[in-house]
Amino acid sequence: MTNATNTYQGFDARLKKIDRNRTRLANGYSAKVTRDGLIVFRPKRRAQGFSVRGLAFLVLGVFLFKGMILAHLGGTIYDQRVDALKSGTVVEQAGAFVMQKDTVSATIAQYLRPFVK
C-alpha cells in the first residue's frame, strides 16, 4: 500500500508542477528552439510594478493641480486653507504638507492665472 501512496504523491506533484507552469505561461511566453530541435517555451518575465515614468507623471500632475488651485483662489486664500488643514487630523496635516506653496506650483499658477480668471 505504501508503494501506491508514493506513486499517487509523485503523480500529484507532477500535476501541480504542470499547473504551475501553465499558469506562468498564461501570462506570456517565448519559444526557443534548442540545438537538438526541441522547442522550449519559457515564461516571459513580469515587468516591475514600479514605473519611473508613472511616478514622474504623478508628481507633475500634483504640481499642475496645486498650480491650478493657487491660480484660481489666489495666494492669501490658498495659504489660509492650507493653514486650516495644518490644524486638522493626521491625514489633513499630511495633505497640508503636500499642498503647501512652493516655487514650482507658484510659477505654474503665474502662467495659468490669465486663463483661469
Biopython code that builds the backbone (N, CA, C, O; Angstrom):
import numpy as np
from Bio.PDB.StructureBuilder import StructureBuilder

atoms = [
    (1, "MET", "N", (0.804, -1.189, 0.000)),
    (1, "MET", "CA", (0.000, 0.000, 0.000)),
    (1, "MET", "C", (0.855, 1.264, 0.000)),
    (1, "MET", "O", (0.436, 2.288, -0.541)),
    (2, "THR", "N", (2.036, 1.213, 0.591)),
    (2, "THR", "CA", (2.902, 2.391, 0.620)),
    (2, "THR", "C", (3.424, 2.721, -0.769)),
    (2, "THR", "O", (3.639, 3.890, -1.089)),
    (3, "ASN", "N", (3.628, 1.703, -1.595)),
    (3, "ASN", "CA", (4.080, 1.944, -2.966)),
    (3, "ASN", "C", (3.015, 2.703, -3.746)),
    (3, "ASN", "O", (3.338, 3.603, -4.521)),
    (4, "ALA", "N", (1.743, 2.347, -3.548)),
    (4, "ALA", "CA", (0.647, 3.038, -4.229)),
    (4, "ALA", "C", (0.541, 4.481, -3.733)),
    (4, "ALA", "O", (0.255, 5.388, -4.514)),
    (5, "THR", "N", (0.767, 4.688, -2.452)),
    (5, "THR", "CA", (0.715, 6.041, -1.895)),
    (5, "THR", "C", (1.837, 6.895, -2.462)),
    (5, "THR", "O", (1.614, 8.053, -2.814)),
    (6, "ASN", "N", (3.050, 6.335, -2.556)),
    (6, "ASN", "CA", (4.174, 7.074, -3.129)),
    (6, "ASN", "C", (3.922, 7.404, -4.591)),
    (6, "ASN", "O", (4.265, 8.492, -5.054)),
    (7, "THR", "N", (3.324, 6.468, -5.316)),
    (7, "THR", "CA", (3.021, 6.691, -6.724)),
    (7, "THR", "C", (2.000, 7.817, -6.872)),
    (7, "THR", "O", (2.133, 8.684, -7.736)),
    (8, "TYR", "N", (0.976, 7.788, -6.010)),
    (8, "TYR", "CA", (-0.039, 8.840, -6.060)),
    (8, "TYR", "C", (0.563, 10.200, -5.712)),
    (8, "TYR", "O", (0.243, 11.194, -6.363)),
    (9, "GLN", "N", (1.423, 10.261, -4.706)),
    (9, "GLN", "CA", (2.043, 11.524, -4.319)),
    (9, "GLN", "C", (2.950, 12.052, -5.429)),
    (9, "GLN", "O", (2.996, 13.257, -5.676)),
    (10, "GLY", "N", (3.668, 11.154, -6.092)),
    (10, "GLY", "CA", (4.507, 11.568, -7.214)),
    (10, "GLY", "C", (3.674, 12.105, -8.364)),
    (10, "GLY", "O", (4.029, 13.106, -8.987)),
    (11, "PHE", "N", (2.549, 11.424, -8.643)),
    (11, "PHE", "CA", (1.653, 11.867, -9.706)),
    (11, "PHE", "C", (1.048, 13.223, -9.356)),
    (11, "PHE", "O", (0.956, 14.107, -10.208)),
    (12, "ASP", "N", (0.637, 13.385, -8.102)),
    (12, "ASP", "CA", (0.060, 14.647, -7.654)),
    (12, "ASP", "C", (1.087, 15.784, -7.758)),
    (12, "ASP", "O", (0.737, 16.900, -8.141)),
    (13, "ALA", "N", (2.331, 15.506, -7.421)),
    (13, "ALA", "CA", (3.388, 16.515, -7.519)),
    (13, "ALA", "C", (3.619, 16.916, -8.975)),
    (13, "ALA", "O", (3.821, 18.095, -9.268)),
    (14, "ARG", "N", (3.589, 15.947, -9.884)),
    (14, "ARG", "CA", (3.759, 16.262, -11.313)),
    (14, "ARG", "C", (2.601, 17.113, -11.825)),
    (14, "ARG", "O", (2.811, 18.037, -12.610)),
    (15, "LEU", "N", (1.368, 16.803, -11.382)),
    (15, "LEU", "CA", (0.214, 17.606, -11.792)),
    (15, "LEU", "C", (0.328, 19.046, -11.286)),
    (15, "LEU", "O", (0.010, 19.986, -12.014)),
    (16, "LYS", "N", (0.777, 19.219, -10.051)),
    (16, "LYS", "CA", (0.951, 20.568, -9.510)),
    (16, "LYS", "C", (2.004, 21.339, -10.291)),
    (16, "LYS", "O", (1.852, 22.536, -10.534)),
    (17, "LYS", "N", (3.087, 20.641, -10.689)),
    (17, "LYS", "CA", (4.141, 21.296, -11.465)),
    (17, "LYS", "C", (3.620, 21.722, -12.839)),
    (17, "LYS", "O", (3.949, 22.806, -13.320)),
    (18, "ILE", "N", (2.811, 20.874, -13.464)),
    (18, "ILE", "CA", (2.230, 21.206, -14.771)),
    (18, "ILE", "C", (1.301, 22.408, -14.641)),
    (18, "ILE", "O", (1.348, 23.321, -15.464)),
    (19, "ASP", "N", (0.455, 22.411, -13.609)),
    (19, "ASP", "CA", (-0.447, 23.546, -13.398)),
    (19, "ASP", "C", (0.325, 24.838, -13.154)),
    (19, "ASP", "O", (-0.045, 25.895, -13.667)),
    (20, "ARG", "N", (1.387, 24.752, -12.377)),
    (20, "ARG", "CA", (2.201, 25.934, -12.083)),
    (20, "ARG", "C", (2.841, 26.468, -13.366)),
    (20, "ARG", "O", (2.858, 27.678, -13.592)),
    (21, "ASN", "N", (3.365, 25.576, -14.203)),
    (21, "ASN", "CA", (3.983, 26.000, -15.469)),
    (21, "ASN", "C", (2.954, 26.609, -16.414)),
    (21, "ASN", "O", (3.237, 27.604, -17.081)),
    (22, "ARG", "N", (1.762, 26.020, -16.475)),
    (22, "ARG", "CA", (0.723, 26.552, -17.367)),
    (22, "ARG", "C", (0.264, 27.927, -16.910)),
    (22, "ARG", "O", (-0.021, 28.801, -17.729)),
    (23, "THR", "N", (0.193, 28.114, -15.599)),
    (23, "THR", "CA", (-0.187, 29.424, -15.072)),
    (23, "THR", "C", (0.861, 30.469, -15.425)),
    (23, "THR", "O", (0.521, 31.586, -15.815)),
    (24, "ARG", "N", (2.125, 30.111, -15.292)),
    (24, "ARG", "CA", (3.193, 31.052, -15.633)),
    (24, "ARG", "C", (3.208, 31.347, -17.131)),
    (24, "ARG", "O", (3.462, 32.483, -17.533)),
    (25, "LEU", "N", (2.941, 30.343, -17.960)),
    (25, "LEU", "CA", (2.946, 30.544, -19.410)),
    (25, "LEU", "C", (1.721, 31.322, -19.885)),
    (25, "LEU", "O", (1.747, 31.908, -20.968)),
    (26, "ALA", "N", (0.652, 31.335, -19.093)),
    (26, "ALA", "CA", (-0.559, 32.054, -19.490)),
    (26, "ALA", "C", (-0.324, 33.560, -19.532)),
    (26, "ALA", "O", (-1.053, 34.272, -20.224)),
    (27, "ASN", "N", (0.668, 34.057, -18.815)),
    (27, "ASN", "CA", (0.976, 35.486, -18.799)),
    (27, "ASN", "C", (1.907, 35.902, -19.930)),
    (27, "ASN", "O", (2.352, 37.049, -19.974)),
    (28, "GLY", "N", (2.199, 35.005, -20.822)),
    (28, "GLY", "CA", (3.082, 35.302, -21.942)),
    (28, "GLY", "C", (4.291, 34.395, -21.924)),
    (28, "GLY", "O", (4.784, 34.021, -20.860)),
    (29, "TYR", "N", (4.767, 34.043, -23.105)),
    (29, "TYR", "CA", (5.910, 33.138, -23.188)),
    (29, "TYR", "C", (6.693, 33.426, -24.454)),
    (29, "TYR", "O", (6.210, 34.089, -25.371)),
    (30, "SER", "N", (7.904, 32.914, -24.482)),
    (30, "SER", "CA", (8.714, 32.985, -25.689)),
    (30, "SER", "C", (9.171, 31.571, -26.020)),
    (30, "SER", "O", (9.550, 30.802, -25.136)),
    (31, "ALA", "N", (9.128, 31.246, -27.291)),
    (31, "ALA", "CA", (9.517, 29.911, -27.741)),
    (31, "ALA", "C", (10.950, 29.957, -28.252)),
    (31, "ALA", "O", (11.346, 30.894, -28.945)),
    (32, "LYS", "N", (11.713, 28.943, -27.904)),
    (32, "LYS", "CA", (13.101, 28.869, -28.321)),
    (32, "LYS", "C", (13.374, 27.448, -28.807)),
    (32, "LYS", "O", (12.949, 26.475, -28.183)),
    (33, "VAL", "N", (14.081, 27.340, -29.914)),
    (33, "VAL", "CA", (14.441, 26.029, -30.444)),
    (33, "VAL", "C", (15.860, 25.716, -29.991)),
    (33, "VAL", "O", (16.785, 26.488, -30.243)),
    (34, "THR", "N", (16.026, 24.584, -29.322)),
    (34, "THR", "CA", (17.349, 24.196, -28.835)),
    (34, "THR", "C", (18.157, 23.571, -29.964)),
    (34, "THR", "O", (17.655, 23.417, -31.077)),
    (35, "ARG", "N", (19.403, 23.210, -29.681)),
    (35, "ARG", "CA", (20.286, 22.634, -30.707)),
    (35, "ARG", "C", (19.751, 21.322, -31.273)),
    (35, "ARG", "O", (19.945, 21.017, -32.449)),
    (36, "ASP", "N", (19.083, 20.557, -30.431)),
    (36, "ASP", "CA", (18.580, 19.269, -30.898)),
    (36, "ASP", "C", (17.202, 19.366, -31.548)),
    (36, "ASP", "O", (16.612, 18.343, -31.896)),
    (37, "GLY", "N", (16.677, 20.593, -31.717)),
    (37, "GLY", "CA", (15.404, 20.777, -32.406)),
    (37, "GLY", "C", (14.198, 20.796, -31.486)),
    (37, "GLY", "O", (13.069, 20.923, -31.959)),
    (38, "LEU", "N", (14.408, 20.673, -30.201)),
    (38, "LEU", "CA", (13.304, 20.691, -29.246)),
    (38, "LEU", "C", (12.850, 22.138, -29.029)),
    (38, "LEU", "O", (13.668, 23.030, -28.807)),
    (39, "ILE", "N", (11.551, 22.350, -29.097)),
    (39, "ILE", "CA", (11.001, 23.681, -28.866)),
    (39, "ILE", "C", (10.689, 23.805, -27.379)),
    (39, "ILE", "O", (9.912, 23.030, -26.822)),
    (40, "VAL", "N", (11.316, 24.801, -26.752)),
    (40, "VAL", "CA", (11.145, 25.011, -25.315)),
    (40, "VAL", "C", (10.439, 26.342, -25.112)),
    (40, "VAL", "O", (10.851, 27.361, -25.666)),
    (41, "PHE", "N", (9.378, 26.330, -24.320)),
    (41, "PHE", "CA", (8.623, 27.540, -24.014)),
    (41, "PHE", "C", (9.035, 28.036, -22.637)),
    (41, "PHE", "O", (8.984, 27.296, -21.654)),
    (42, "ARG", "N", (9.443, 29.287, -22.581)),
    (42, "ARG", "CA", (9.848, 29.901, -21.322)),
    (42, "ARG", "C", (8.885, 31.055, -21.020)),
    (42, "ARG", "O", (8.543, 31.824, -21.918)),
    (43, "PRO", "N", (8.453, 31.178, -19.786)),
    (43, "PRO", "CA", (7.562, 32.306, -19.460)),
    (43, "PRO", "C", (8.305, 33.631, -19.538)),
    (43, "PRO", "O", (9.484, 33.721, -19.196)),
    (44, "LYS", "N", (7.592, 34.661, -19.997)),
    (44, "LYS", "CA", (8.194, 35.991, -20.031)),
    (44, "LYS", "C", (8.276, 36.519, -18.617)),
    (44, "LYS", "O", (7.417, 36.241, -17.780)),
    (45, "ARG", "N", (9.310, 37.276, -18.368)),
    (45, "ARG", "CA", (9.477, 37.851, -17.040)),
    (45, "ARG", "C", (8.467, 38.967, -16.846)),
    (45, "ARG", "O", (8.185, 39.741, -17.760)),
    (46, "ARG", "N", (7.941, 39.032, -15.664)),
    (46, "ARG", "CA", (6.983, 40.081, -15.351)),
    (46, "ARG", "C", (7.707, 41.405, -15.210)),
    (46, "ARG", "O", (8.806, 41.478, -14.662)),
    (47, "ALA", "N", (7.075, 42.438, -15.709)),
    (47, "ALA", "CA", (7.641, 43.777, -15.562)),
    (47, "ALA", "C", (7.495, 44.221, -14.108)),
    (47, "ALA", "O", (6.581, 43.797, -13.401)),
    (48, "GLN", "N", (8.390, 45.059, -13.691)),
    (48, "GLN", "CA", (8.327, 45.564, -12.328)),
    (48, "GLN", "C", (7.082, 46.428, -12.154)),
    (48, "GLN", "O", (6.651, 47.099, -13.091)),
    (49, "GLY", "N", (6.520, 46.412, -10.982)),
    (49, "GLY", "CA", (5.329, 47.196, -10.696)),
    (49, "GLY", "C", (5.609, 48.680, -10.568)),
    (49, "GLY", "O", (4.681, 49.487, -10.638)),
    (50, "PHE", "N", (6.863, 49.060, -10.381)),
    (50, "PHE", "CA", (7.232, 50.456, -10.198)),
    (50, "PHE", "C", (7.677, 51.042, -11.527)),
    (50, "PHE", "O", (8.557, 50.494, -12.191)),
    (51, "SER", "N", (7.081, 52.136, -11.906)),
    (51, "SER", "CA", (7.428, 52.799, -13.156)),
    (51, "SER", "C", (7.909, 54.217, -12.855)),
    (51, "SER", "O", (7.198, 54.999, -12.224)),
    (52, "VAL", "N", (9.099, 54.539, -13.302)),
    (52, "VAL", "CA", (9.644, 55.881, -13.087)),
    (52, "VAL", "C", (8.825, 56.902, -13.867)),
    (52, "VAL", "O", (8.579, 58.009, -13.388)),
    (53, "ARG", "N", (8.410, 56.529, -15.057)),
    (53, "ARG", "CA", (7.603, 57.429, -15.872)),
    (53, "ARG", "C", (6.265, 57.715, -15.189)),
    (53, "ARG", "O", (5.805, 58.856, -15.173)),
    (54, "GLY", "N", (5.649, 56.687, -14.631)),
    (54, "GLY", "CA", (4.387, 56.879, -13.919)),
    (54, "GLY", "C", (4.546, 57.782, -12.706)),
    (54, "GLY", "O", (3.695, 58.631, -12.439)),
    (55, "LEU", "N", (5.635, 57.596, -11.976)),
    (55, "LEU", "CA", (5.905, 58.450, -10.818)),
    (55, "LEU", "C", (6.127, 59.899, -11.251)),
    (55, "LEU", "O", (5.664, 60.827, -10.587)),
    (56, "ALA", "N", (6.835, 60.090, -12.364)),
    (56, "ALA", "CA", (7.079, 61.446, -12.870)),
    (56, "ALA", "C", (5.767, 62.117, -13.275)),
    (56, "ALA", "O", (5.565, 63.299, -12.995)),
    (57, "PHE", "N", (4.875, 61.373, -13.933)),
    (57, "PHE", "CA", (3.580, 61.936, -14.314)),
    (57, "PHE", "C", (2.730, 62.254, -13.082)),
    (57, "PHE", "O", (1.998, 63.243, -13.075)),
    (58, "LEU", "N", (2.821, 61.434, -12.056)),
    (58, "LEU", "CA", (2.083, 61.690, -10.825)),
    (58, "LEU", "C", (2.561, 62.978, -10.160)),
    (58, "LEU", "O", (1.747, 63.804, -9.746)),
    (59, "VAL", "N", (3.871, 63.148, -10.058)),
    (59, "VAL", "CA", (4.424, 64.367, -9.451)),
    (59, "VAL", "C", (4.057, 65.589, -10.288)),
    (59, "VAL", "O", (3.690, 66.630, -9.743)),
    (60, "LEU", "N", (4.156, 65.463, -11.610)),
    (60, "LEU", "CA", (3.775, 66.568, -12.493)),
    (60, "LEU", "C", (2.301, 66.916, -12.328)),
    (60, "LEU", "O", (1.936, 68.091, -12.301)),
    (61, "GLY", "N", (1.457, 65.896, -12.218)),
    (61, "GLY", "CA", (0.029, 66.130, -12.014)),
    (61, "GLY", "C", (-0.262, 66.839, -10.707)),
    (61, "GLY", "O", (-1.128, 67.713, -10.654)),
    (62, "VAL", "N", (0.457, 66.472, -9.644)),
    (62, "VAL", "CA", (0.268, 67.143, -8.351)),
    (62, "VAL", "C", (0.664, 68.610, -8.463)),
    (62, "VAL", "O", (-0.046, 69.481, -7.959)),
    (63, "PHE", "N", (1.783, 68.892, -9.114)),
    (63, "PHE", "CA", (2.203, 70.286, -9.273)),
    (63, "PHE", "C", (1.210, 71.077, -10.126)),
    (63, "PHE", "O", (0.918, 72.233, -9.819)),
    (64, "LEU", "N", (0.690, 70.467, -11.191)),
    (64, "LEU", "CA", (-0.298, 71.161, -12.018)),
    (64, "LEU", "C", (-1.584, 71.417, -11.239)),
    (64, "LEU", "O", (-2.191, 72.481, -11.363)),
    (65, "PHE", "N", (-1.996, 70.438, -10.438)),
    (65, "PHE", "CA", (-3.196, 70.590, -9.620)),
    (65, "PHE", "C", (-3.024, 71.726, -8.614)),
    (65, "PHE", "O", (-3.906, 72.570, -8.457)),
    (66, "LYS", "N", (-1.883, 71.732, -7.941)),
    (66, "LYS", "CA", (-1.614, 72.794, -6.971)),
    (66, "LYS", "C", (-1.556, 74.155, -7.657)),
    (66, "LYS", "O", (-2.079, 75.139, -7.133)),
    (67, "GLY", "N", (-0.926, 74.214, -8.819)),
    (67, "GLY", "CA", (-0.841, 75.472, -9.552)),
    (67, "GLY", "C", (-2.202, 75.968, -10.000)),
    (67, "GLY", "O", (-2.467, 77.170, -9.969)),
    (68, "MET", "N", (-3.070, 75.050, -10.418)),
    (68, "MET", "CA", (-4.414, 75.432, -10.852)),
    (68, "MET", "C", (-5.231, 75.980, -9.680)),
    (68, "MET", "O", (-5.913, 76.996, -9.815)),
    (69, "ILE", "N", (-5.159, 75.309, -8.539)),
    (69, "ILE", "CA", (-5.890, 75.794, -7.362)),
    (69, "ILE", "C", (-5.328, 77.136, -6.901)),
    (69, "ILE", "O", (-6.082, 78.044, -6.551)),
    (70, "LEU", "N", (-4.017, 77.256, -6.904)),
    (70, "LEU", "CA", (-3.374, 78.506, -6.485)),
    (70, "LEU", "C", (-3.747, 79.654, -7.423)),
    (70, "LEU", "O", (-3.967, 80.776, -6.967)),
    (71, "ALA", "N", (-3.818, 79.387, -8.714)),
    (71, "ALA", "CA", (-4.205, 80.424, -9.673)),
    (71, "ALA", "C", (-5.669, 80.808, -9.494)),
    (71, "ALA", "O", (-6.028, 81.976, -9.643)),
    (72, "HIS", "N", (-6.503, 79.847, -9.179)),
    (72, "HIS", "CA", (-7.934, 80.115, -9.033)),
    (72, "HIS", "C", (-8.256, 80.865, -7.738)),
    (72, "HIS", "O", (-9.022, 81.829, -7.753)),
    (73, "LEU", "N", (-7.674, 80.426, -6.619)),
    (73, "LEU", "CA", (-8.000, 81.021, -5.321)),
    (73, "LEU", "C", (-7.200, 82.279, -5.012)),
    (73, "LEU", "O", (-7.704, 83.186, -4.350)),
    (74, "GLY", "N", (-5.992, 82.340, -5.472)),
    (74, "GLY", "CA", (-5.105, 83.436, -5.086)),
    (74, "GLY", "C", (-4.252, 83.008, -3.905)),
    (74, "GLY", "O", (-4.570, 82.043, -3.209)),
    (75, "GLY", "N", (-3.165, 83.735, -3.687)),
    (75, "GLY", "CA", (-2.179, 83.332, -2.690)),
    (75, "GLY", "C", (-2.664, 83.376, -1.257)),
    (75, "GLY", "O", (-2.380, 82.463, -0.482)),
    (76, "THR", "N", (-3.399, 84.431, -0.883)),
    (76, "THR", "CA", (-3.794, 84.567, 0.527)),
    (76, "THR", "C", (-4.847, 83.541, 0.926)),
    (76, "THR", "O", (-4.738, 82.921, 1.984)),
    (77, "ILE", "N", (-5.849, 83.358, 0.103)),
    (77, "ILE", "CA", (-6.890, 82.372, 0.420)),
    (77, "ILE", "C", (-6.301, 80.967, 0.417)),
    (77, "ILE", "O", (-6.653, 80.141, 1.259)),
    (78, "TYR", "N", (-5.409, 80.696, -0.525)),
    (78, "TYR", "CA", (-4.762, 79.381, -0.582)),
    (78, "TYR", "C", (-3.983, 79.120, 0.702)),
    (78, "TYR", "O", (-4.068, 78.031, 1.269)),
    (79, "ASP", "N", (-3.223, 80.115, 1.164)),
    (79, "ASP", "CA", (-2.461, 79.951, 2.408)),
    (79, "ASP", "C", (-3.383, 79.756, 3.609)),
    (79, "ASP", "O", (-3.061, 78.979, 4.507)),
    (80, "GLN", "N", (-4.522, 80.445, 3.641)),
    (80, "GLN", "CA", (-5.478, 80.268, 4.735)),
    (80, "GLN", "C", (-6.032, 78.848, 4.760)),
    (80, "GLN", "O", (-6.180, 78.249, 5.825)),
    (81, "ARG", "N", (-6.334, 78.320, 3.590)),
    (81, "ARG", "CA", (-6.885, 76.954, 3.530)),
    (81, "ARG", "C", (-5.844, 75.919, 3.945)),
    (81, "ARG", "O", (-6.167, 74.954, 4.639)),
    (82, "VAL", "N", (-4.600, 76.116, 3.523)),
    (82, "VAL", "CA", (-3.535, 75.185, 3.915)),
    (82, "VAL", "C", (-3.292, 75.275, 5.419)),
    (82, "VAL", "O", (-3.050, 74.254, 6.062)),
    (83, "ASP", "N", (-3.352, 76.481, 5.990)),
    (83, "ASP", "CA", (-3.203, 76.635, 7.443)),
    (83, "ASP", "C", (-4.338, 75.943, 8.191)),
    (83, "ASP", "O", (-4.123, 75.366, 9.257)),
    (84, "ALA", "N", (-5.545, 75.999, 7.633)),
    (84, "ALA", "CA", (-6.671, 75.301, 8.260)),
    (84, "ALA", "C", (-6.451, 73.791, 8.233)),
    (84, "ALA", "O", (-6.818, 73.092, 9.178)),
    (85, "LEU", "N", (-5.859, 73.292, 7.167)),
    (85, "LEU", "CA", (-5.563, 71.855, 7.099)),
    (85, "LEU", "C", (-4.491, 71.455, 8.105)),
    (85, "LEU", "O", (-4.521, 70.344, 8.633)),
    (86, "LYS", "N", (-3.554, 72.341, 8.371)),
    (86, "LYS", "CA", (-2.471, 72.021, 9.309)),
    (86, "LYS", "C", (-2.977, 71.764, 10.719)),
    (86, "LYS", "O", (-2.332, 71.045, 11.482)),
    (87, "SER", "N", (-4.110, 72.334, 11.076)),
    (87, "SER", "CA", (-4.646, 72.136, 12.425)),
    (87, "SER", "C", (-5.651, 70.986, 12.488)),
    (87, "SER", "O", (-6.315, 70.815, 13.511)),
    (88, "GLY", "N", (-5.776, 70.206, 11.435)),
    (88, "GLY", "CA", (-6.744, 69.118, 11.393)),
    (88, "GLY", "C", (-6.160, 67.792, 11.846)),
    (88, "GLY", "O", (-5.208, 67.742, 12.625)),
    (89, "THR", "N", (-6.753, 66.723, 11.342)),
    (89, "THR", "CA", (-6.315, 65.369, 11.686)),
    (89, "THR", "C", (-4.976, 65.066, 11.027)),
    (89, "THR", "O", (-4.416, 65.900, 10.316)),
    (90, "VAL", "N", (-4.478, 63.871, 11.273)),
    (90, "VAL", "CA", (-3.179, 63.478, 10.718)),
    (90, "VAL", "C", (-3.233, 63.450, 9.193)),
    (90, "VAL", "O", (-2.287, 63.869, 8.525)),
    (91, "VAL", "N", (-4.334, 62.960, 8.650)),
    (91, "VAL", "CA", (-4.478, 62.909, 7.190)),
    (91, "VAL", "C", (-4.528, 64.324, 6.618)),
    (91, "VAL", "O", (-3.922, 64.601, 5.583)),
    (92, "GLU", "N", (-5.247, 65.213, 7.291)),
    (92, "GLU", "CA", (-5.317, 66.599, 6.827)),
    (92, "GLU", "C", (-3.962, 67.289, 6.940)),
    (92, "GLU", "O", (-3.610, 68.109, 6.091)),
    (93, "GLN", "N", (-3.205, 66.965, 7.976)),
    (93, "GLN", "CA", (-1.866, 67.536, 8.115)),
    (93, "GLN", "C", (-0.943, 67.045, 7.004)),
    (93, "GLN", "O", (-0.112, 67.799, 6.499)),
    (94, "ALA", "N", (-1.096, 65.773, 6.627)),
    (94, "ALA", "CA", (-0.308, 65.250, 5.505)),
    (94, "ALA", "C", (-0.703, 65.958, 4.212)),
    (94, "ALA", "O", (0.153, 66.284, 3.390)),
    (95, "GLY", "N", (-2.007, 66.195, 4.035)),
    (95, "GLY", "CA", (-2.472, 66.942, 2.870)),
    (95, "GLY", "C", (-1.937, 68.360, 2.854)),
    (95, "GLY", "O", (-1.592, 68.886, 1.796)),
    (96, "ALA", "N", (-1.865, 68.985, 4.031)),
    (96, "ALA", "CA", (-1.318, 70.342, 4.124)),
    (96, "ALA", "C", (0.161, 70.353, 3.768)),
    (96, "ALA", "O", (0.647, 71.292, 3.138)),
    (97, "PHE", "N", (0.877, 69.305, 4.173)),
    (97, "PHE", "CA", (2.296, 69.220, 3.831)),
    (97, "PHE", "C", (2.484, 69.117, 2.321)),
    (97, "PHE", "O", (3.362, 69.769, 1.756)),
    (98, "VAL", "N", (1.661, 68.300, 1.670)),
    (98, "VAL", "CA", (1.774, 68.130, 0.218)),
    (98, "VAL", "C", (1.318, 69.392, -0.507)),
    (98, "VAL", "O", (1.900, 69.770, -1.523)),
    (99, "MET", "N", (0.276, 70.045, 0.015)),
    (99, "MET", "CA", (-0.320, 71.176, -0.688)),
    (99, "MET", "C", (0.309, 72.525, -0.351)),
    (99, "MET", "O", (-0.143, 73.546, -0.870)),
    (100, "GLN", "N", (1.326, 72.567, 0.492)),
    (100, "GLN", "CA", (1.922, 73.864, 0.810)),
    (100, "GLN", "C", (2.553, 74.480, -0.437)),
    (100, "GLN", "O", (3.008, 73.778, -1.339)),
    (101, "LYS", "N", (2.567, 75.797, -0.458)),
    (101, "LYS", "CA", (3.012, 76.534, -1.642)),
    (101, "LYS", "C", (4.518, 76.351, -1.847)),
    (101, "LYS", "O", (5.297, 76.423, -0.897)),
    (102, "ASP", "N", (4.907, 76.118, -3.078)),
    (102, "ASP", "CA", (6.322, 76.009, -3.431)),
    (102, "ASP", "C", (6.568, 76.799, -4.711)),
    (102, "ASP", "O", (5.636, 77.322, -5.321)),
    (103, "THR", "N", (7.823, 76.877, -5.103)),
    (103, "THR", "CA", (8.175, 77.708, -6.264)),
    (103, "THR", "C", (7.631, 77.141, -7.569)),
    (103, "THR", "O", (7.242, 77.897, -8.459)),
    (104, "VAL", "N", (7.600, 75.822, -7.688)),
    (104, "VAL", "CA", (7.124, 75.219, -8.942)),
    (104, "VAL", "C", (5.641, 75.500, -9.129)),
    (104, "VAL", "O", (5.224, 75.944, -10.199)),
    (105, "SER", "N", (4.838, 75.245, -8.095)),
    (105, "SER", "CA", (3.400, 75.479, -8.240)),
    (105, "SER", "C", (3.085, 76.977, -8.330)),
    (105, "SER", "O", (2.117, 77.357, -8.989)),
    (106, "ALA", "N", (3.880, 77.830, -7.683)),
    (106, "ALA", "CA", (3.671, 79.276, -7.811)),
    (106, "ALA", "C", (3.973, 79.739, -9.232)),
    (106, "ALA", "O", (3.275, 80.603, -9.764)),
    (107, "THR", "N", (5.005, 79.171, -9.849)),
    (107, "THR", "CA", (5.336, 79.516, -11.238)),
    (107, "THR", "C", (4.247, 79.033, -12.187)),
    (107, "THR", "O", (3.856, 79.748, -13.109)),
    (108, "ILE", "N", (3.761, 77.825, -11.958)),
    (108, "ILE", "CA", (2.670, 77.296, -12.793)),
    (108, "ILE", "C", (1.427, 78.158, -12.627)),
    (108, "ILE", "O", (0.739, 78.449, -13.605)),
    (109, "ALA", "N", (1.133, 78.570, -11.388)),
    (109, "ALA", "CA", (-0.034, 79.417, -11.126)),
    (109, "ALA", "C", (0.098, 80.763, -11.825)),
    (109, "ALA", "O", (-0.887, 81.319, -12.310)),
    (110, "GLN", "N", (1.309, 81.279, -11.872)),
    (110, "GLN", "CA", (1.540, 82.561, -12.536)),
    (110, "GLN", "C", (1.226, 82.455, -14.032)),
    (110, "GLN", "O", (0.662, 83.381, -14.614)),
    (111, "TYR", "N", (1.588, 81.331, -14.649)),
    (111, "TYR", "CA", (1.288, 81.142, -16.074)),
    (111, "TYR", "C", (-0.191, 80.849, -16.314)),
    (111, "TYR", "O", (-0.730, 81.223, -17.356)),
    (112, "LEU", "N", (-0.852, 80.187, -15.367)),
    (112, "LEU", "CA", (-2.254, 79.811, -15.549)),
    (112, "LEU", "C", (-3.236, 80.907, -15.147)),
    (112, "LEU", "O", (-4.393, 80.869, -15.565)),
    (113, "ARG", "N", (-2.809, 81.873, -14.355)),
    (113, "ARG", "CA", (-3.708, 82.903, -13.820)),
    (113, "ARG", "C", (-4.495, 83.634, -14.914)),
    (113, "ARG", "O", (-5.689, 83.857, -14.715)),
    (114, "PRO", "N", (-3.907, 84.023, -16.057)),
    (114, "PRO", "CA", (-4.714, 84.706, -17.088)),
    (114, "PRO", "C", (-5.808, 83.821, -17.687)),
    (114, "PRO", "O", (-6.826, 84.332, -18.154)),
    (115, "PHE", "N", (-5.614, 82.517, -17.680)),
    (115, "PHE", "CA", (-6.595, 81.618, -18.284)),
    (115, "PHE", "C", (-7.701, 81.227, -17.314)),
    (115, "PHE", "O", (-8.805, 80.882, -17.736)),
    (116, "VAL", "N", (-7.413, 81.278, -16.017)),
    (116, "VAL", "CA", (-8.368, 80.811, -15.016)),
    (116, "VAL", "C", (-9.376, 81.891, -14.659)),
    (116, "VAL", "O", (-10.569, 81.607, -14.553)),
    (117, "LYS", "N", (-8.926, 83.112, -14.472)),
    (117, "LYS", "CA", (-9.849, 84.171, -14.022)),
    (117, "LYS", "C", (-10.451, 84.900, -15.150)),
    (117, "LYS", "O", (-11.246, 85.816, -14.939)),
]
sb = StructureBuilder()
sb.init_structure("model")
sb.init_model(0)
sb.init_chain("A")
sb.init_seg("    ")
for serial, (resi, resn, name, xyz) in enumerate(atoms, 1):
    if name == "N":
        sb.init_residue(resn, " ", resi, " ")
    sb.init_atom(name, np.array(xyz, "f"), 0.0, 1.0, " ", f" {name:<3s}", serial, name[0])
structure = sb.get_structure()
